[in-house]
Amino acid sequence: TIDSKVVVTNWWDLIPTDVARDTIPGEWQGWDGVHASLAETSLALALKPELVRTDRIVDDQPEERLPYDVFPVQSDRLPRTGVMSRTKGSSKDIGERLKNEVVNKLLWLIQKEFS
């Protein structure tokens, strides 16, 4: 027997929909296309602001959002910028709120699974 346990999650899976709706301004469209989005940019501003090039923030997204992923990734389906959804409006405050939610849920997860 192997005496180990692995738990896998994504940071966005730890944030309830109502918290996301209350935290992220504008119409909430779910976590699809989260890469380089307002949420990730805001988290980066809260965690490591010197890595965020605010002068290069753009709003971009794929021409078509599909309900599945294809591997290898087909570059013609991605925006040139790599931004998968709205980014403008990102802020350290939003990032702090998301970070606090994730940390609290990770603490809960660790307690639940490893205590």
N, C-alpha and C positions, 0 to 999 in steps of 0.2 A: 504494500500500500504506500501511496505517496501522501505524505503529510504536508500538503500545501493547498492553498486556495488562491485563486486569481479572480479579481472582480474587474470588469471592464465597463467603462462609462464614457460619455462625452460630456464636456462641461455644460453644453446646452440642454442635455437631457435632465440635468439637475435643477433646471429653472422651470417652475410651473407656468403654464400659459398665462394665468392671471397676473403673475409677477412680471412676465415679459411684456404683456400689454400695458401694465402700469408704468413700466420703466422705460421702454423704448418708444419714443415719440412717433406719431403718425399711425397709419393703418398697419396693424400687426398681420404679417403674412406667413408666420411660422419660421422655422429654423432653416428651411431650404435655402441654399445659396448664402450661408452664413460667412463664407470665406471673404475676408477683407471688407466685411459689411460694417454698418454702424455699430453693431454689438462688438465685433472683434476689435475694431479700431478704438472703441471706447474702453474696452478692457486693456488694450495696449497702452492707452493714455493713462490709465490708473496704475498699471503695473510697471511699465518701462517707457515713460513718455519720450525719452531721448531717442527712441527707435522709430517714433512716428513722424513721418515727413508731412506735416499738416499742409504744406504748400502744394502737395501732390494729391490731396484728397479729391476724388471724383465720384460722381454718381454714375454707375454703369451697371449693366446686367446682360445676361445672354439674351439673344433675340427670342429664344424659345426656352421656357423652363419645362423640362421633362420630369415625369414622376419616377425616374429610374436613373441609374448611373451606367456608363459604358466604360470598360477598361480594355485596352489602354484608352485614356482620355483623348477624344477627338478635338484637336485644337480649333477646328473651324466652328465648333459649338461654343467656344468660350470667348468672352470679350477680350480684346487685345490687352486691356489693363489688368485682367485677372480678378477684377472686382465683380462679385457675383450679385450684389444688390446695393441699395442705397447706403451711402457712407456719410454724406453731409449731415451735420447735426451731431456727429460723434462728440462725446465730451468725457472728461475725467469723472464727472459726477455720475453719469450713466454707468461707466466702467466700475466705479466703486460700488454702486448698488448691485451690479451683476456679480462682481467678485465676492461681496459679502454673502450673497445668496449661495453661490457655488461653494464657498468655504464652509458655510453652515451645513449644507447638504452633504459635503464630503465628510465632515465630522460625524454626522448622523450615519452615513453609509459605513464608515469605519467602525463605529460603535455597534451597529447592527450586525455586521458581517464578521467582526473579529473579536467580539467580547463574549 
